[in-house]
Amino acid sequence: MIIERLKALRGKVETRTLVLLVALVGVPSLFLSIADEVAEGETAALDRRLLLAFRSPGDPSDPLGPRWFEESMRDITALGGFTVVTLLTIVATLLLVFHQRRREALIFAGTVILAYASSEVLKAFYDRDRPMIVAHGSIVYSQSFPSGHSTAAAATFLTLATVLASVESNRRTKALIYALAITAMIAVGVSRVYLGVHWPTDVLAGWALGATWALAAWIVLVVSQPKRA
């Protein structure tokens, strides 16, 4: 009985370690790979084709779908905007502190701040222009690569999901938490392309960057977890 349990535990640890190693190498590498392709102009044709796929044939100024859908996409894109992310971060951090989860609060808030800051630095570094082949469905103020909304959405929702999952014992509930976080992240990214304010590769890079910060948060969360007496 004891030997079987030890074997099962070993299997879980090895699987978890393998997943962690793959993620540690794969996610940041994905961002660097996309950035390299973008810098060399290798993605230009694909970016243009995918961006126009969200527009009515023959009329790039008209997004696909009825007007209410376009307005809904603006609402969705706001989930990754500075105002919503800031408010969500403040509220979630305060709630975590209130529930004596100061470690989790610090990790969550720090991750969001670092993700946002890194996005702004990389925008200035790559200095990629916004798409100008379609009308913008949202006001923009900065450069295009990587998508700040996508970065913020990935970092914020995935890290928050990790924090919530760490205090939840039910596996189905954990799966639901992560599913909702991933859905929100994807929705925000797609909305940026739909509204014509980002190239698809901007969004992919933003997801990779945000996920990298969320992964870092998960590692810190696990490593800094107090040992049970």
C-alpha positions in Angstrom: 0.0 0.0 0.0 2.7 2.5 1.0 4.9 1.6 -2.0 2.0 2.1 -4.4 1.3 5.5 -2.9 4.9 6.5 -3.2 5.0 5.4 -6.8 1.8 7.4 -7.5 3.3 10.5 -5.8 6.5 10.1 -7.8 4.5 10.0 -11.0 2.7 13.2 -10.1 5.9 15.0 -9.2 7.6 13.9 -12.4 4.7 14.9 -14.5 4.4 18.3 -12.8 8.2 18.9 -13.2 8.0 17.9 -16.9 5.1 20.3 -17.5 6.9 23.0 -15.7 10.1 22.6 -17.6 8.3 22.5 -21.0 6.4 25.7 -20.0 9.5 27.4 -18.8 11.3 26.8 -22.1 8.3 26.9 -24.5 6.3 30.0 -23.5 9.2 32.5 -23.5 10.6 30.9 -26.6 7.3 31.4 -28.3 7.5 35.1 -27.7 11.1 35.4 -28.9 10.2 33.4 -32.0 7.3 35.6 -32.9 9.3 38.7 -32.1 12.1 37.5 -34.4 9.7 36.8 -37.3 7.9 40.1 -36.9 11.3 42.0 -36.8 12.3 40.3 -40.1 8.9 41.0 -41.7 8.1 37.4 -42.2 4.6 37.6 -40.7 3.4 40.6 -42.8 1.4 38.7 -45.4 -0.2 36.3 -42.8 -1.0 39.2 -40.5 -2.7 41.1 -43.3 -4.7 38.1 -44.4 -5.9 37.3 -40.9 -6.8 40.9 -40.1 -8.8 41.3 -43.3 -10.6 38.0 -42.5 -12.5 39.9 -39.7 -13.7 42.5 -42.3 -16.5 42.4 -44.8 -15.3 41.4 -48.3 -14.6 44.5 -50.3 -15.0 46.9 -47.4 -12.2 46.9 -44.9 -13.9 49.6 -42.9 -16.8 47.3 -42.0 -16.1 44.6 -39.3 -18.0 41.3 -39.7 -21.3 41.0 -37.9 -24.1 43.4 -36.8 -23.4 46.7 -35.0 -24.3 45.2 -31.6 -21.6 42.6 -32.0 -19.0 45.3 -32.8 -20.1 47.1 -29.7 -19.8 43.9 -27.7 -16.3 43.5 -28.9 -15.4 46.9 -27.5 -16.8 45.9 -24.2 -14.8 42.7 -24.2 -11.6 44.5 -25.2 -12.0 46.8 -22.2 -11.4 43.7 -20.0 -7.7 44.0 -20.9 -7.6 47.8 -20.7 -5.6 49.8 -18.1 -8.7 50.9 -16.2 -10.4 47.6 -15.8 -7.2 45.7 -15.1 -6.1 48.3 -12.5 -9.5 48.2 -10.7 -9.6 44.4 -10.8 -6.0 44.2 -9.4 -6.8 46.6 -6.6 -10.0 44.9 -5.6 -8.5 41.4 -5.8 -5.4 42.4 -3.9 -7.5 44.0 -1.1 -9.7 41.0 -0.9 -6.7 38.7 -0.6 -5.2 40.9 2.1 -8.5 40.9 3.9 -8.6 37.1 3.9 -5.0 36.9 5.3 -3.5 36.0 1.9 -0.8 38.7 1.9 1.7 36.5 0.0 -0.8 35.8 -2.8 -1.8 39.4 -2.9 1.8 40.6 -3.3 2.5 38.0 -6.0 -0.6 38.8 -7.9 -0.2 42.6 -7.8 3.5 42.4 -8.6 2.9 40.1 -11.6 0.3 42.4 -13.1 2.6 45.5 -12.7 5.6 43.8 -14.1 3.6 42.4 -17.1 2.3 45.8 -17.9 5.7 47.5 -17.5 7.4 44.9 -19.7 4.8 45.3 -22.4 5.4 49.1 -22.5 9.2 48.6 -22.7 8.9 46.1 -25.5 6.5 48.3 -27.4 9.1 51.1 -27.4 11.9 48.6 -28.3 10.2 47.0 -31.3 8.4 50.2 -32.3 5.9 48.4 -34.6 3.2 50.6 -36.3 -0.4 49.8 -35.8 -2.4 48.3 -38.7 -3.5 51.0 -41.0 -5.3 48.9 -43.6 -8.6 49.0 -41.7 -10.4 51.5 -39.7 -9.7 51.3 -35.9 -12.7 50.4 -33.8 -11.0 51.6 -30.6 -8.7 54.5 -29.6 -5.0 53.6 -29.3 -2.1 55.6 -27.9 1.0 53.4 -28.2 2.9 51.1 -30.6 1.6 47.8 -31.7 4.0 45.0 -30.6 3.2 43.2 -28.3 -0.5 43.8 -27.6 -0.7 45.4 -24.2 -4.3 44.3 -23.7 -3.4 40.7 -24.5 -0.4 40.8 -22.2 -2.4 42.3 -19.4 -5.3 39.9 -19.9 -3.1 36.8 -19.9 -1.0 37.9 -16.9 -4.0 39.1 -14.9 -6.5 36.4 -15.5 -4.1 33.5 -15.5 -2.3 34.7 -12.3 -5.6 35.3 -10.6 -6.8 31.9 -11.6 -3.6 30.4 -10.2 -4.1 32.2 -6.9 -7.7 31.1 -6.6 -6.9 27.5 -7.6 -4.2 27.3 -4.9 -6.9 27.7 -2.2 -9.4 25.5 -3.9 -9.4 21.7 -3.3 -12.0 20.6 -5.8 -10.5 19.6 -9.2 -13.5 20.5 -11.2 -13.7 23.9 -9.7 -10.0 24.4 -10.4 -10.6 23.4 -14.0 -13.5 25.8 -14.3 -11.4 28.7 -12.9 -8.7 28.1 -15.4 -11.2 27.7 -18.3 -12.8 31.0 -17.5 -9.4 32.7 -17.3 -8.3 31.3 -20.6 -11.6 32.2 -22.3 -11.3 35.8 -21.1 -7.7 36.0 -22.2 -8.6 34.7 -25.7 -11.6 36.9 -26.0 -9.6 40.0 -25.3 -7.0 39.1 -27.8 -9.4 38.3 -30.6 -11.3 41.6 -29.9 -8.1 43.5 -30.6 -7.7 42.0 -34.0 -11.5 42.3 -34.7 -11.3 46.0 -33.9 -8.4 46.5 -36.2 -6.0 47.9 -33.7 -3.5 45.0 -33.6 -1.9 42.5 -35.9 -2.6 38.9 -35.0 1.1 38.4 -34.1 0.9 41.3 -31.7 -1.8 39.3 -29.8 0.0 36.0 -29.9 3.1 37.7 -28.6 1.1 39.4 -25.9 -0.5 36.1 -24.8 3.0 34.5 -24.6 4.4 37.5 -22.6 1.5 37.5 -20.2 1.6 33.8 -19.8 5.3 33.9 -19.1 4.6 36.3 -16.2 1.8 34.1 -15.0 4.1 31.1 -15.1 6.7 33.0 -13.1 4.0 33.9 -10.5 3.0 30.2 -10.2 6.6 29.2 -9.6 7.0 31.9 -6.9 3.7 30.9 -5.4 4.8 27.2 -5.1 8.4 28.0 -4.0 7.3 30.5 -1.3 4.5 28.3 0.1 5.0 27.9 3.8 5.9 24.4 4.9 3.3 22.7 7.0 4.4 21.8 10.5 
